[in-house]
Amino acid sequence: MTPEPQIGSTPWRASVLTLFPEMFPGPLGASLAGSALKEGIWALETVDIRRFARDKHRAVDGSPSGGGPGMVMRADILGRAVDAAHGADDPRPLIYLSPRGERLTQSLVREIACGPGLVAVCGRFEGIDERVIAARRVREISVGDYVLSGGEVAAFSLLDAAVRILPGVVGAPASLNEESFEQGLLEYPQYTRPQSWEGMEIPAVLNSGHHAKIKAWRRAQAEKITKMRRPDLWTSYQAAHDGVRKKDG
């Protein structure tokens, strides 16, 4: 069973290491995440990596060893920034947002949300010196198979996904269980007023008041959409259910 985030006296705490601290809280200061931030459900701090540079120009990068285009964030400077934000006794995971990392999934989001928070490293240029990843045991996470200008936008995605499932953030927590990926499926179609719009009607079953039929319709629609749009998810879903059936048998 997937663990659930627990309410505690200490807020879920996020630290973001970045060259652009002025980008935060950005979208995290609005809507659900912003309200939760003001209410103290979670806390956010930014760490300016440039503060740990020791030359007058506050340079943080160097040419890649072995040649090649672009620049790489230096190990000594980033290492000092990481150590300042993530002490030896800090239980939070140290995460580098990287296109080569493990793919961010809802189960991984829930795993992170169930912990005390996170420390996110936002890279720039061609990335960060590999020695920092190895020496500080950094976990690499990717938000998708594409490349961004920096890790900040990826950090927004990870933080928003985690914060919204913290206790007290969403008004109707039960609604989280019906969302895409929570049950291994994409979400079923949603409808609301008016009953008729441009010649299209809301499916009659949704107005039937028959809860069992509505539940069955929604599950069938979720399965149909997942099978059509995400065959990879559908294969995993089928395998999981086959395993449950074999265990029960």
DOVEXLO-691712 format. One record per residue: residue in one letter; x, y, z of N, C-alpha, C, O in turn. Coordinates in steps of 0.1 Angstrom, whole numbers, plus 5000, padded with zeros to 4 digits. Each point is the difference from the previous one (the first is absolute). Layout:
REM residues N
aXYZXYZXYZXYZ ...
//
This chain:
REM residues 249
m500849885000499250125000500950125000501050015007 t498650094985500850134999499850085013498850025004 p502350025002499850085013499350144997500150054989 e499350005021499350134999500850105008500649975011 p499550164984500650105007499350025013498849995001 q502050045010499450025013500150155005501050074997 i498049975010500050135006501050005012499949915008 g501050194992501050015011500150145005499550094994 s501249935017500250135006501050084991500050125000 t500949814993501050064992499550014986499749894994 p500350224999499650014986500949924991501249995003 w498349964986500749944989500950114995499550114996 r501849875003501050104997500849984987500649904998 a499350204994500849994987501050114999499850125003 s501449844993501150094998500449994985500149894995 v500150224998500350004986501350074998500150125003 l500949814991501350064997499950054985499749914991 t500550215007499850064986500950124998500450075009 l499849964978500750134997499050114998500450114999 f498349865002499050104998498949995012498949964997 p501550085015499149995011498850094998498949975007 e501250134985498950094998498849934992498950065000 m501449834995498949924993499049945009498949964996 f501450035017499249945010499450105010500650105003 p498249875002499249884998499349994986499649894996 g500350224996499449994987498649945001499250045008 p500549864984498749945000499749935013498849975003 l502249995005499849935012499450105011499649965011 g500450174986499450105009498650024997499450095007 a500049844984498650034996499249875002500549895002 s498250124998499049895000500349915012500350055011 l499549824988500149915011501350005007500150015012 a501049994980501450005006500250135008500650005010 g499050114984500250135006499250015013500650055010 s498249904990499250015013500649915010500150045012 a500449844984500649915010501350065005500449985012 l500350094980501350075004499750105011500750015010 k498250074988499750115009499449945013500250055011 e499249834988499549945012501049925008499749945011 g501550044983501149935007499949854999500749935007 i498550024983500049864998501349954994500549895003 w500150204989501449974995500850135000499450115001 a501949874998500950125001501049994988500349894995 l500050235000500950014988501150105003499850115004 e501549844993501150095001500849984987500149904994 t500650215002500850004988501550025004500250085009 v500749864985501450015003500750054987500049934990 d500550195010500750054988501449944999500850035008 i499449894982501249934998501250104998501149975004 r498650144990501150104998500650055013501250055000 r498149945011500550055012501349925005500750045008 f499449844986501149915004501250014990501049935002 a498950164989501250034991500950095007499650095008 r501749904990501050085008500850104991500950065006 d498849954982500750104992499150124998498850005003 k501850114993499250135000498950004990499150085001 h501049834989498950004990498949905003499049994993 r501249935018499149905005499649904989498949964998 a502250004995499849904989499849865007500649975010 v498549964984499649865005500349894991499749885003 d500850154985500149904989501450004995500850095002 g499549804990501349984994499849924987498949944998 s502150074993499949924988500049855002500749965010 p498649964982499949865003501449934997500750034990 s499749895020501249934998499949904988499049944998 g502150064994499949924988499550084988500049954988 g499650175014499550094989498649984998499349925006 g500150164985498650004996499450135003500650095006 p498149924989499350135001499550035014499949905009 g499850224994499350045013500950005012501249994998 m498250025013500750015013499449905010498849964998 v501950015013499649915010500150075013500950075003 m498149905006500050065013501149935009500149885000 r500750205006501249955007499749935013499150035007 a501749864995499849915012500250085013499349985010 d501850104991500350065012499050105005499650005012 i499950084979499050105003498649935003499450035011 l500249884981498749935002500149925013499049995007 g502149944995500249925012499850085013499449965009 r501250164991499850095012498550045002499550005011 a499950034978498550035000499249895005499150015009 v501249874986499349885005500249975015499049985007 d502250034997500349985014499450105009499649975012 a500250154984499350115008498649975001499450035010 a500049914980498549985000499649865005498949985005 h502149934995499649865003501149945009501049944995 g498850085018501049955009500049855001499249934995 a501850025013500249855001498849945006499849884998 d499550195011498949945007498650044994499049975006 d501150084982498750044994499449884993500649944992 p498250025012499349884995499450024986499549904994 r500550225001499350024988500849954988501350015000 p498149944990500749954988500650124992499450104999 l501849884996500750104992499849964985500449894996 i498950204997499549964987500650104989500050125002 y500549834987500550084989499049984989499849894995 l499650225000499049994989500849994987500750094996 s499349794998500849974988499349914990499249915004 p500950124983499349924990500549864999499349914994 r501850065013500549865000499649925012500349895002 g498950185007499649935012498849914999499549984989 e500249955022498849914999498750094998500050115005 r499149844988498850074996499150035012499849915008 l499850224993499150035011498649944998499450024989 t500149905020498749944999499250045013500550055009 q498249924990499250035012500449925012499950065011 s500549824987500549925012501250065006500250005012 l500750054979501250075005499750135007500650035011 v498450044984499650135006499449975014500350075010 r498949824991499549975013501049955010500050035012 e501049904983501249965009500650135005500350005012 i500050104980500650125005499150085009500550055010 a498249954987499150085008499849935014499750075010 c500649804991499949945013501250025009500049965012 g501050104983501250035007500050145006499050065000 p502149985005500150145007500250114991499950125004 g500249864983500250104990501149964990500249884998 l500550224996501049974990501050124999499750115004 v501449864991501050104996500249984985500549904995 a499250204997500049994985501250084995500150125003 v500749824988501150074993499650034986499649914992 c500350225004499750044987501250034992500750105002 g499649814988501250024992499750114989498950044997 r502250004997500050094988501149964991500749915003 f499450164986501049974990499949864995499049954996 e502249975004500049874995499749905012500049884998 g499850175013499849925012501050035011500650105000 i499549805010500950025011501149905000499949894994 d501250145013501149915000499649865007499450005010 e500949894983499549875004500549975014499449925007 r501750134998500649975013499150045011499949945011 v499350174987499050045010498949895002499749975011 i499949984978498949905000500549875007499349955009 a502050024989500549885006500450025015499649925008 a501050194995500550035013498850025010500149975012 r498950104983498950035009498849914999498950025006 r501249874986499049904998498750074996498949985006 v501150094983498950084995499149904992500549924992 r498250095010499049934992499650084988499650125002 e500549834986499750074988498549964996499749894999 i499550224999498649984996499850084987500450124999 s498849824992499750074987498550025000499249915004 v500350214991498650024999499549974986498850024997 g502149934994499649964987501149994990501150045003 d498649904986501149984990500150124991499750004988 y500850115018500350124993500950085008500349975011 v500350144983501050085006499550145003499550064991 l500749995021499650135004501350095001501149955001 s498750185000501150095002500749985013501250045002 g498049925008500649985014499049925008498949964996 g501650005016499249915008498850075008499249935006 e500750204993499050075008498649964996499249985008 v500550024979498749964995499749865004498849975004 a502149944995499849865005499850005015499149925004 a501550165003499850015015498650055003499449945009 f500150154983498650045002499149884999499049995008 s501249934982499149894997500149905012498949955005 l502350024999500149905011499450055013499349935007 l501050204996499550055013498450014999499449975010 d500150084979498550014999499449875002499049995007 a501549914986499449865001500149955014499049935004 a502150095003500149955014499150085010499449945008 v500750194991499350085009498549985000499350005010 r500149984978498549994999499549885006498849995003 i502049915000499549885007500450005015499749905007 l500950214998500250015014498650015007499150074995 p500849885017498750015008499650155002500950085004 g497949954993499550145002500150094988499650125001 v501149844988500150084989498850004990499550114997 v500049775000498949994991498749995009500049925010 g499050164987498850005008499349875001499449975011 a500549954978499449875000501049894998500249974988 p500549995022501149904998499649884992500949944993 a497850015008499649884993500150024985500249904992 s499850235003500150024985501349964995500249974988 l500950035020501349974996500149854995500849974992 n498349945014500149864997499449974986500349894995 e499050214999499449984987500850064989499649984988 e501550085015500850074989500849904992500249895004 s500350164985500949924991501249955008500650075009 f499849814988501149935006499849945014500849915004 e498350145004499849955013499649855001500549935009 q498750034981499649865000500749934988499649894996 g501550174999500749934989499350034986500449954990 l498650145010499250034988500050154998500250085010 l499549974978499750144997498650025005499249915002 e500550225001498750035006498949994990500250034988 y498649945016498849994992499650144996500450105006 p498749924984499550134996499250065010499349945008 q500750204993499250075010499050094992500350054989 y498649975018498950094994499450085011500149975012 t499350154984499250085009498950074992499949984988 r499450115018499050084993500650084988501150045001 p498149984989498649974998499849854995501049944996 q497850015005499849864996500249984985500649904996 s499150204996500249994986500850124995499750125004 w501449854988500850114996500549974985500649904998 e499050194993500349984986499649874995500849934992 g498150025012499449884995500649875007499649894996 m501350135014500549895007499449995014500050105007 e499649784997499449985013501049935010500949934996 i498850105016500849935011499549855000498849984999 p502149925001499549865000499049985011500150045011 a498849894984498849985009500349935013499450035010 v501649884990500349935012500450095011499849975012 l500950144985500550095010498850085007500250055011 n498749954983498850065006499049905006498950045004 s501549844996499149895004499849995015499049955005 g502050105002500049985015500349865005500049985012 h500449944978500449865004501549995002500749994990 h499750025022501550015003500849894995501150024995 a498449855006500849894995500150014985501149964995 k497950074998500150024985500950114996500849994991 i499250125016500950114998501449965002500950034992 k499449905019501349955003500649914989501150014996 a498049904999500449904990500250084987501049964993 w498250135004500250084987501350085001500850004990 r499550065021501350085001501249904999501050044993 r498949855013501149904999500249964986501249994995 a497749984998500149954986500650114991500849974991 q498850165012500550114992501550025002500850034991 a499649965022501450015003500949904994501050034995 e498549855005500749894994500150024984501049984994 k497950065000500050024986501050114996500749994990 i499350125017500950124997501449965002500950034992 t499449905019501449955003500549914989501150024995 k498149885001500449914990500350074987500949964993 m498350145003500150074988501250105000500850004990 r499350075021501050115000501449975006501050054997 r498949855013501349975007500149855001499849945010 p500649994979500149865000501049955010499949885005 d501150204998501049965011499349995013500349905008 l498950194996499250005012499049885000499949935011 w499550054978499049894999500749875002499449915007 t501850074988500749875002500349985014499949895006 s500650225001500349995014498849975009500049925009 y498950154987498749985007499549854999499649945010 q500550014978499649864998500949915008499549905006 a501850124993500949915007499750005015500049905007 a499750224999499850015014498749935004499949935010 h499150084981498749945003500149844998499349935007 d501550034984500249864998500749945012499649895004 g501350195002500749955011499149995012500149905008 v499050194994499050005011499149884998499749935010 r499850044978499149894997500749875003499449915006 k501950084990500749875003500249985015499949895005 k500450225002500249995015498749965007500049925009 d498950144986498749975006499549864997499449935008 g501050024980499749874996500749895007499849884998 
//
